[in-house]
Amino acid sequence: MEPELSPNLSRLLGIMARLRDPERGCEWDCAQTFATIAPYTIEEAYEVDDAVARGDMDALKEELGDLLLQVVFHARMAEELGLFAFDDVAAAISEKMEARHPHVFGDARDEGRSREDRWETAKAAERASKGAQSAMDGVALALPALMRAEKLQKRASRQGFDWPDPHTASAKIIEEIEELDAATSDVERTEEAGDLLFATVNVVRKHGVAPEDALRAANAKFERRFRGMEGLAAGRFADLSLDEQEELWQAVKRSEKQTAQAHEE
């Protein structure tokens, strides 16, 4: 006997079915396809991440609902095409999670391996069962470029293709900077700039830092300090010379350091 869905989930599935009804539904919802909805799905995932970063649990609840709606939307369109339904999606992820945790849901021994080792071994086996021909298979093209670079490098590293330590990886950055400086065309500069960024991701990864997290933190720090400079300039920041702007930058940095020291005391 099939377990019953929760009333609220049943309600949501019913709402989506009504919205997609050709005769009684919403014109906009009926016109959508997997391709047109995918950007909204990505956007909602980022908004979930933003709510988490801000520690706003009310917003997180709302954004998770928006993200769930995206899953329901895709599943409904697939059901209309006779491909699969929402219940199939839930069953597939349940089976995958149980298969990837045999030490929890099965009789396999943990063997002291890290969570990442277990996870990657299970994912590699899944890719192989689906006919993967390369260690690079399955790294989503739609990932942010920085995150995708890290994933590609990790895949290569598991095959033994990696710098032995951060120091040797750092030397590649110097080489790429020189090649970018020597580039003579827009096409060449774009290629060398990409190589430089890719090499930088390698160094950061070798230090055990997630490049995406590091750059997000750097973005936040830069924005915070720039806003601080604007505040000190009292509306005349753009009129200042570069040296004067640099003085404000250093003033903001000193203020942050003093504040941090006061909190430690």
C-alpha positions as semicolon CSV with decimal commas, in nm:
position;residue;x (nm);y (nm);z (nm)
1;M;0,000;0,000;0,000
2;E;0,140;0,338;-0,107
3;P;0,198;0,589;0,177
4;E;-0,019;0,900;0,153
5;L;0,136;1,234;0,075
6;S;0,110;1,507;0,337
7;P;-0,194;1,733;0,287
8;N;0,023;2,034;0,207
9;L;0,231;1,847;-0,051
10;S;-0,083;1,706;-0,211
11;R;-0,221;2,060;-0,220
12;L;0,093;2,191;-0,392
13;L;0,085;1,916;-0,653
14;G;-0,282;1,993;-0,714
15;I;-0,210;2,364;-0,754
16;M;0,056;2,293;-1,017
17;A;-0,174;2,052;-1,203
18;R;-0,442;2,324;-1,213
19;L;-0,196;2,591;-1,325
20;R;-0,086;2,367;-1,613
21;D;-0,440;2,272;-1,715
22;P;-0,476;2,370;-2,085
23;E;-0,836;2,484;-2,038
24;R;-0,857;2,620;-1,684
25;G;-0,495;2,697;-1,602
26;C;-0,265;2,996;-1,618
27;E;-0,153;3,101;-1,965
28;W;0,203;3,173;-1,849
29;D;0,245;2,845;-1,659
30;C;0,104;2,646;-1,950
31;A;0,350;2,806;-2,191
32;Q;0,659;2,705;-1,993
33;T;0,907;2,429;-2,082
34;F;1,200;2,266;-1,902
35;A;1,433;2,513;-2,073
36;T;1,237;2,825;-1,979
37;I;1,190;2,717;-1,618
38;A;1,552;2,608;-1,557
39;P;1,684;2,966;-1,503
40;Y;1,421;3,020;-1,233
41;T;1,527;2,695;-1,067
42;I;1,887;2,815;-1,052
43;E;1,779;3,156;-0,925
44;E;1,573;3,002;-0,644
45;A;1,868;2,785;-0,537
46;Y;2,082;3,098;-0,506
47;E;1,810;3,268;-0,302
48;V;1,809;2,972;-0,063
49;D;2,185;3,012;-0,027
50;D;2,144;3,385;0,035
51;A;1,889;3,325;0,312
52;V;2,127;3,079;0,478
53;A;2,417;3,324;0,451
54;R;2,206;3,595;0,616
55;G;2,084;3,359;0,887
56;D;1,725;3,455;0,804
57;M;1,520;3,147;0,886
58;D;1,187;3,303;0,787
59;A;1,332;3,382;0,446
60;L;1,483;3,034;0,428
61;K;1,141;2,876;0,480
62;E;0,998;3,091;0,203
63;E;1,286;3,030;-0,038
64;L;1,278;2,655;0,021
65;G;0,911;2,667;-0,075
66;D;1,000;2,854;-0,394
67;L;1,266;2,592;-0,472
68;L;1,023;2,307;-0,403
69;L;0,781;2,468;-0,645
70;Q;1,049;2,444;-0,912
71;V;1,085;2,070;-0,851
72;V;0,708;2,028;-0,866
73;F;0,694;2,234;-1,187
74;H;0,956;2,021;-1,365
75;A;0,797;1,699;-1,240
76;R;0,453;1,808;-1,360
77;M;0,581;1,885;-1,709
78;A;0,754;1,547;-1,721
79;E;0,435;1,374;-1,607
80;E;0,238;1,542;-1,885
81;L;0,490;1,396;-2,135
82;G;0,460;1,051;-1,981
83;L;0,822;1,054;-1,861
84;F;0,800;1,050;-1,480
85;A;0,608;1,210;-1,195
86;F;0,691;1,378;-0,864
87;D;0,671;1,047;-0,679
88;D;0,930;0,900;-0,917
89;V;1,163;1,190;-0,838
90;A;1,125;1,126;-0,464
91;A;1,179;0,751;-0,515
92;A;1,491;0,806;-0,725
93;I;1,661;1,033;-0,473
94;S;1,564;0,800;-0,187
95;E;1,722;0,504;-0,364
96;K;2,033;0,709;-0,444
97;M;2,079;0,826;-0,084
98;E;2,042;0,473;0,053
99;A;2,288;0,339;-0,205
100;R;2,542;0,611;-0,119
101;H;2,521;0,535;0,252
102;P;2,558;0,153;0,272
103;H;2,723;0,191;0,614
104;V;2,399;0,352;0,740
105;F;2,123;0,171;0,548
106;G;2,304;-0,154;0,474
107;D;2,556;-0,395;0,620
108;A;2,871;-0,234;0,476
109;R;3,144;-0,135;0,720
110;D;3,253;0,227;0,749
111;E;3,624;0,130;0,725
112;G;3,720;0,470;0,867
113;R;3,702;0,648;0,531
114;S;3,605;1,013;0,511
115;R;3,260;1,113;0,403
116;E;3,402;1,262;0,081
117;D;3,586;0,940;-0,008
118;R;3,272;0,731;0,041
119;W;3,059;0,979;-0,148
120;E;3,292;1,011;-0,445
121;T;3,342;0,634;-0,470
122;A;2,966;0,583;-0,481
123;K;2,918;0,860;-0,738
124;A;3,195;0,722;-0,957
125;A;3,027;0,380;-0,952
126;E;2,695;0,544;-1,048
127;R;2,858;0,729;-1,338
128;A;3,023;0,410;-1,460
129;S;2,692;0,225;-1,447
130;K;2,545;0,496;-1,670
131;G;2,820;0,454;-1,928
132;A;3,058;0,733;-1,830
133;Q;3,370;0,728;-2,045
134;S;3,575;0,992;-1,864
135;A;3,645;1,110;-1,512
136;M;3,519;1,447;-1,636
137;D;3,173;1,313;-1,720
138;G;2,889;1,448;-1,509
139;V;3,038;1,782;-1,404
140;A;2,743;2,008;-1,482
141;L;2,806;2,276;-1,744
142;A;2,564;2,514;-1,569
143;L;2,772;2,535;-1,250
144;P;2,935;2,872;-1,173
145;A;3,272;2,870;-1,351
146;L;3,474;2,893;-1,029
147;M;3,293;2,598;-0,872
148;R;3,314;2,394;-1,192
149;A;3,688;2,455;-1,217
150;E;3,731;2,319;-0,864
151;K;3,523;2,010;-0,941
152;L;3,714;1,938;-1,263
153;Q;4,044;1,971;-1,077
154;K;3,926;1,739;-0,799
155;R;3,820;1,479;-1,055
156;A;4,163;1,501;-1,219
157;S;4,334;1,481;-0,879
158;R;4,158;1,153;-0,798
159;Q;4,317;1,014;-1,113
160;G;4,661;1,124;-0,992
161;F;4,685;1,431;-1,216
162;D;4,756;1,712;-0,970
163;W;5,027;1,937;-0,834
164;P;5,206;1,774;-0,539
165;D;5,172;2,080;-0,313
166;P;5,053;2,444;-0,305
167;H;5,403;2,580;-0,373
168;T;5,440;2,407;-0,709
169;A;5,086;2,506;-0,801
170;S;5,169;2,870;-0,719
171;A;5,452;2,875;-0,973
172;K;5,192;2,818;-1,245
173;I;5,020;3,143;-1,149
174;I;5,338;3,340;-1,219
175;E;5,370;3,171;-1,555
176;E;5,008;3,248;-1,645
177;I;5,043;3,614;-1,544
178;E;5,343;3,649;-1,774
179;E;5,153;3,484;-2,061
180;L;4,856;3,716;-2,006
181;D;5,085;4,021;-2,010
182;A;5,241;3,898;-2,335
183;A;4,906;3,834;-2,510
184;T;4,856;4,045;-2,822
185;S;4,491;3,988;-2,917
186;D;4,154;3,983;-2,744
187;V;4,117;3,610;-2,813
188;E;4,460;3,537;-2,669
189;R;4,401;3,760;-2,366
190;T;4,070;3,586;-2,293
191;E;4,235;3,244;-2,313
192;E;4,528;3,342;-2,094
193;A;4,299;3,514;-1,843
194;G;4,103;3,190;-1,815
195;D;4,423;2,994;-1,762
196;L;4,525;3,238;-1,487
197;L;4,193;3,202;-1,306
198;F;4,202;2,823;-1,342
199;A;4,554;2,814;-1,198
200;T;4,444;3,035;-0,908
201;V;4,162;2,794;-0,827
202;N;4,422;2,516;-0,819
203;V;4,636;2,697;-0,562
204;V;4,340;2,783;-0,339
205;R;4,214;2,424;-0,359
206;K;4,557;2,289;-0,267
207;H;4,541;2,500;0,051
208;G;4,218;2,321;0,143
209;V;3,996;2,624;0,082
210;A;3,679;2,621;-0,129
211;P;3,743;2,885;-0,400
212;E;3,374;2,978;-0,428
213;D;3,351;3,042;-0,053
214;A;3,677;3,236;-0,050
215;L;3,573;3,465;-0,335
216;R;3,230;3,524;-0,184
217;A;3,396;3,630;0,139
218;A;3,634;3,857;-0,052
219;N;3,342;4,011;-0,240
220;A;3,160;4,079;0,085
221;K;3,473;4,231;0,243
222;F;3,539;4,455;-0,056
223;E;3,177;4,574;-0,067
224;R;3,178;4,642;0,308
225;R;3,502;4,841;0,291
226;F;3,396;5,034;-0,019
227;R;3,072;5,135;0,151
228;G;3,284;5,243;0,448
229;M;3,498;5,463;0,222
230;E;3,187;5,619;0,071
231;G;3,063;5,696;0,420
232;L;3,388;5,866;0,517
233;A;3,390;6,065;0,193
234;A;3,041;6,201;0,269
235;G;2,915;6,198;-0,087
236;R;3,233;6,320;-0,258
237;F;3,417;5,991;-0,305
238;A;3,430;6,010;-0,687
239;D;3,587;6,357;-0,666
240;L;3,885;6,235;-0,463
241;S;4,220;6,146;-0,615
242;L;4,332;5,785;-0,616
243;D;4,578;5,859;-0,335
244;E;4,300;6,015;-0,127
245;Q;4,076;5,716;-0,194
246;E;4,359;5,485;-0,087
247;E;4,388;5,679;0,239
248;L;4,019;5,614;0,304
249;W;4,067;5,244;0,223
250;Q;4,346;5,220;0,481
251;A;4,134;5,410;0,733
252;V;3,848;5,163;0,692
253;K;4,089;4,870;0,732
254;R;4,232;5,022;1,052
255;S;3,881;5,077;1,186
256;E;3,787;4,714;1,116
257;K;4,102;4,592;1,288
258;Q;4,037;4,807;1,595
259;T;3,678;4,685;1,613
260;A;3,791;4,323;1,589
261;Q;4,049;4,374;1,864
262;A;3,788;4,538;2,088
263;H;3,557;4,238;2,044
264;E;3,839;3,999;2,134
265;E;3,903;4,192;2,456
